[in-house]
Amino acid sequence: MSAETIQSRRAWLLSDRPVSRLQARLGRAYVAWRRFSANRLALVGMLIIIALLVVAAFADVLAPYSPTVGDLKNARLLPPGAAHWFGTDDLGRDIYSRIVYGARWTLYVVILVAIIAAPIGLLVGTIAGYAGGWTDTILMRITDIFLAFPKLVLALAFVAALGPGIENAVLAIAITSWPPYARIARAETLTVRNSDYIKAVQLMGASPFRIVLRHIMPLCISSLIIRVTLDMAGIILTAAGLGFLGLGAQPPLPEWGAMIASGRRFILDQWWVAAAPGAAILIVSLGFNLLGDGLRDALDPRSGDQ
Amino acid sequence: MTASITVEGLEVVFDRFRALKGVSLDVREGESYGLVGESGSGKSTLLRTITGLAPVASGTITVNGKTLGKTRDKAFYRDVQMVFQDPYGSLHPRQTLDRLLQEPLAIHGIADGEKRIERALDEVGLGKGFRFRYAHQLSGGQRQRVAIARALILEPSVLLLDEPTSALDASVQAEVLNLLEEVRRRRKLTFLMVSHDLAIITHMCERLMVMQNGEAVETLTASQLIGHRVSEDYTRNLLRASEGFVRV
């Protein structure tokens, strides 16, 4: 592609009189991308997350050994080396392969929690904020009750009630992580609900449902995306914590938290068993945090003229 | 001529504060009627009450022969539309003009959207080039034109104008006022216009009501106001104030 065509494409994207819906939308996305990519650390975060996605998608190709079947006879607790990059654990399983497959479970947890918790929070928050009065009081007091418990303790209680397992851990984390989203969505809703542009839609005869769904939610979504991304690290850690306590993923699932838990027994002599999954959690959490920070700069409606 | 808007003994109370104290008013069909007064005199509240944005404590409002209850139905909003004071706050920050103008059509299930949007933009002097812009890509005057287009796209018979030009600078004010005059003539609209600027009111309106502290002070015709044939002291003070500074 010559420099000229790149130039003209940029001009097309940044045109201040777009000729189609698509061009307007792409132009907006391009502006947000430029703001995002100006932040080097955010790019690093995004690369980490992309790497996580790639590893999860191609786990079968990338992992040299089976994540669940080990060589008990010859390969117990081997230190990192050429055959086993990150060493092996007490059942003779290759830790590198387990971490590669573990990326799938980490993504599974993070995405499911985000898909369950964010919409609940968004819905509760925007409805409470827009309706006001009794609806607001009731919804927000329920939110307060959930917020009053420490997250991990409440998740523990739910898992204990539902039974251990990764699905129940996801559910428990989702149930405990929506209240902050509801608070954010409500706060955002309160700042826009009395604005003239919402009044103007009311004066067109729009139903409250339509106003919340089509006019208020889009304004709350960017701050919610930022918050969810920043929370991803916390979600991974909670899932790991539940796994560590034996209430999350059950053996032989290669979940990172559970891997640390099993490595704890020989942490002094065979440090790599717990260190490798610990480092994986650290790097992915850091990636999500950096990405979230970058998104805040790129998407925040209060910065710039979006 | 028949009455378009009739307001009788309207009271509006916000947390024990009486914003309107028994105001009565009648606007004839096709007329341009002005509401004048200082800040806090209740003129904007009167408009908001008619649209249903502020609650009625007592009194009745009749629009085109229909007495309004507590809630307004969709048919009401097809008949009565409003243009807000601040063009920077009345357009959704995340929607293109296209989306903005489509919304009323979608709410009322009007089919020929494409044509109507193009016509609406043409009517307010914004070409097709503006259709997919966002509000932040427009100047104040252009934004107010969009707000007018949005109000007109449902083809209402009554337009409520809440200081439509006070946030704009003088040359743009004239453009927007001329545009409003033009659409009123073309569409035979009824205007109910709030302003604190007597010059604008005398230019735009045939009759006007002076308000103070939530009460009607007096009702005048534009020619009475121009000729300073007023009976109340408050109106006289307003007139004096509107003449501006006098060098001593």
Interface residues (C-beta under 8 A of the other chain):
Chain A: D16 R17 P18 V19 S20 R21 Q23 A24 R28 S195 D196 Y197 K199 A200 V201 Q202 L203 M204 G205 A206 R210 R214 H215 P218 L219 P301 D305 Q306
Chain B: T51 L53 R72 D73 K74 F76 Y77 R78 Q81 M82 F84 Q85 D86 G89 S90 L91 H92 P93 R94 T96 D98 E103 P104 I107 H108 K128 G129 F130 F132 R133 Y134 H136 Q137 A147 R150 L154
